[in-house]
Amino acid sequence: MKALSCRLIQFRNVEDRTFVPGEGLTVFTGPNGSGKTNVLEAFFLASIGRSLRTHQDQEMIGLSHEEGTVILSYVSGGVENTIKVRLFRKGGKKLFFNDNPVRRKDLLGLFRTVLFTPDEMKLVKGMPRERRRFIDMELSQVNPRYVEEVSRVQRAVAQRNAEFRNARFNGRKPQVDMWDMQIARGSAYVLKKRMEALEKMNAAASEMTRRLTGGRETMTIKYRQAGNEGDPVLSEDWFIRKLAENREEDTRLMRTSIGPHRDDLVFLLNGRELSAYGSQGQQRTAVLALKLSEIQFIREETGENPVLLLDDVMGELDASRRQALISYVEEHDVQTIITSTDRVGDGKIVEMG
Ligand SMILES: Nc1ncnc2c1ncn2[C@@H]1O[C@H](COP(=O)(O)OP(=O)(O)OP(=O)(O)O)[C@@H](O)[C@H]1O
């Protein structure tokens, strides 16, 4: 999969400009504040349907305008396609695939990207939410049903929690059997897909780590299931039983403590927990290995490379990791779009400002 062009109209600080990346490496360069990340954000918006740095879509519209647009052309499976995102100051956005309106969940998986920003260090150090987002983002781009099942579980959890509040307010016993069943059904599917992905990721991530460290270190990813100390259990019955067991406490706290929305990933380096024992450098290597494994996973699942978007990460990586990254993307022909104040690599250079 390759991006052919990305046109930004009244988007952030760009009035109207079309950016044409090269087939391999492209570096958007310019001084601080010149709009490098804005361009990367436009590519990401066309891929995921939201910004890489804000939940407020309106912030992306050029300051004095009522509407902003991104039009991305890309080629996938030898076919050229266009994604258009229109953002409105008065609220909302419209998404189009080859000029036909689409919903956000149908956009996911059309133009597939892997994003790597300095923020990604949160994968190791941050909250479990960051790690769930990582695996969800990856699966959402290769499996449309996964997106639906995740939102089904989210909705059922929200309804279950609302029922706890209503019941408390009205002084009655909560009626949550129906939500428990829905959560169990969706969770079993989500878990199964996450475990399958993890198995593939594990193989790729340990291979990448060996490569990045000259064989000195190995990484494994483990899945930590809420309410279970042992190996993850994927059956609906397990979820039903656990939700029932936890109902009393959930009623008291008005939340749902079992389900994929409470699970986490644990990264182990040479068998030890990376977040607790890993040095900064080891954590960086691990995150880089995870990102490269994400590319590999998407390629294996879809038969095509995603486009790699790197925001300002080159400065974060030392020379050897930088070189490992560049040689990986060159070897595998991964189109890579980089923002950097320096001219890194020997790809196409696009000057901002
Ligand atoms: N909605 C908007 N309308 C107009 N300009 C905007 C809008 N949002 C941000 N900007 C401008 O965009 C610029 C920031 O762009 P961006 O973050 O892409 O810079 P950058 O080149 O990546 O910088 P750095 O090297 O510091 O990361 C700032 O000048 C900011 O004022």
The ligand as a MOL file (V3000), in Angstrom:
LIG
                    3D

  0  0  0     0  0            999 V3000
M  V30 BEGIN CTAB
M  V30 COUNTS 31 33 0 0 0
M  V30 BEGIN ATOM
M  V30 1 N -6.1080 25.1730 13.4190 0
M  V30 2 C -5.0040 25.8290 13.0530 0
M  V30 3 N -5.0790 26.8460 12.1580 0
M  V30 4 C -3.9580 27.5060 11.7820 0
M  V30 5 N -2.7260 27.2270 12.2340 0
M  V30 6 C -2.6040 26.2360 13.1090 0
M  V30 7 C -3.7300 25.4810 13.5650 0
M  V30 8 N -3.2940 24.5520 14.4420 0
M  V30 9 C -1.9590 24.7060 14.5290 0
M  V30 10 N -1.5360 25.7100 13.7480 0
M  V30 11 C -0.1590 26.1770 13.5510 0
M  V30 12 O 0.6090 25.1000 13.0490 0
M  V30 13 C 1.9340 25.2440 13.5220 0
M  V30 14 C 2.3860 23.9900 14.2310 0
M  V30 15 O 2.5190 23.0060 13.2950 0
M  V30 16 P 3.2320 21.6280 13.6120 0
M  V30 17 O 2.8910 21.1630 14.9700 0
M  V30 18 O 2.9220 20.7490 12.4650 0
M  V30 19 O 4.7370 22.1000 13.5880 0
M  V30 20 P 6.0470 21.2310 13.4360 0
M  V30 21 O 6.7130 21.6800 12.1750 0
M  V30 22 O 5.7340 19.7880 13.5460 0
M  V30 23 O 6.8280 21.7380 14.6830 0
M  V30 24 P 7.8700 20.9970 15.6790 0
M  V30 25 O 9.1470 20.8470 14.9030 0
M  V30 26 O 7.9880 21.9890 16.7710 0
M  V30 27 O 7.2460 19.7110 16.0970 0
M  V30 28 C 1.9770 26.3690 14.5110 0
M  V30 29 O 2.5250 27.4740 13.8350 0
M  V30 30 C 0.5170 26.5700 14.8410 0
M  V30 31 O 0.2450 27.8970 15.1540 0
M  V30 END ATOM
M  V30 BEGIN BOND
M  V30 1 1 1 2
M  V30 2 1 2 3
M  V30 3 2 2 7
M  V30 4 2 3 4
M  V30 5 1 4 5
M  V30 6 2 5 6
M  V30 7 1 6 7
M  V30 8 1 6 10
M  V30 9 1 7 8
M  V30 10 2 8 9
M  V30 11 1 9 10
M  V30 12 1 10 11
M  V30 13 1 11 12
M  V30 14 1 11 30
M  V30 15 1 12 13
M  V30 16 1 13 14
M  V30 17 1 13 28
M  V30 18 1 14 15
M  V30 19 1 15 16
M  V30 20 2 16 17
M  V30 21 1 16 18
M  V30 22 1 16 19
M  V30 23 1 19 20
M  V30 24 2 20 21
M  V30 25 1 20 22
M  V30 26 1 20 23
M  V30 27 1 23 24
M  V30 28 2 24 25
M  V30 29 1 24 26
M  V30 30 1 24 27
M  V30 31 1 28 29
M  V30 32 1 28 30
M  V30 33 1 30 31
M  V30 END BOND
M  V30 END CTAB
M  END
